[in-house]
Amino acid sequence: MTDNTESNARNDRIRATEENLISRILDGEKDLFLELIRPYERTVYATLITMLRSKEDAEDVTQDVLLKALARLHQFRREAAFGTWLIQIAINEARMRKRKMRHGTMFSLTSAADDDGAYVPKDFADWREIPSEALERSETREALAKALALLEEHYRLAFILRDVNELSITETANVLGITRGAVKTRLRRARLMLRDFLSPGLQQGGQVRLAFKEVRNPWE
């Protein structure tokens, strides 16, 4: 059995399990909701804390997201993926919270207003992946969090969903409501900008040794 076949079979099993849980929850077994959302709690929280940049706000909005998901579960369309639907609710809730907070415009690493402009990295010559062990260091995680805060939201979300939460390109596109090509473009530019921002503090032996953890093929 090929990797794709195994992945598809696994996704089919997950989808069938979720559909069964959803049917039972809608029939009155509300306690099963915790089992339904458990695989996605980390992704929802990571997405929210990236958008809101506050642990307290992320925790607060996470609770709102889960309550709204339960209340709106009857509106969920079975042909969609439950995880995609749940993360979309989280993103919408975070955006509403940000509008209420009125924090103003964040400084950005890019001056482009949208995806039409190209981002030019500072150094083409030394283009390397970041070793995954680098992200295990607390100082690197802190630096990455600060760098992410400087990205425009559409780049930041693409990076978080794909490289941190390990969604596929297709899943990320479905969550954000954009094409696979747009996801690839945003992800590529996010990586370029993050590497440029992080590289001064992560040089080893005169070479930039930045690398993002890659669990899946980055373009699948």
Secondary structure as UniProt FT lines:
FT   HELIX           3..26
FT   TURN            27..28
FT   HELIX           30..32
FT   HELIX           33..37
FT   HELIX           38..40
FT   HELIX           41..52
FT   HELIX           55..71
FT   HELIX           73..75
FT   TURN            78..79
FT   HELIX           82..101
FT   TURN            115..116
FT   HELIX           132..136
FT   HELIX           138..150
FT   HELIX           153..159
FT   HELIX           160..164
FT   HELIX           169..176
FT   HELIX           180..198
FT   HELIX           199..201
FT   STRAND          203..204
FT   TURN            205..206
FT   STRAND          207..208
FT   TURN            218..219
//
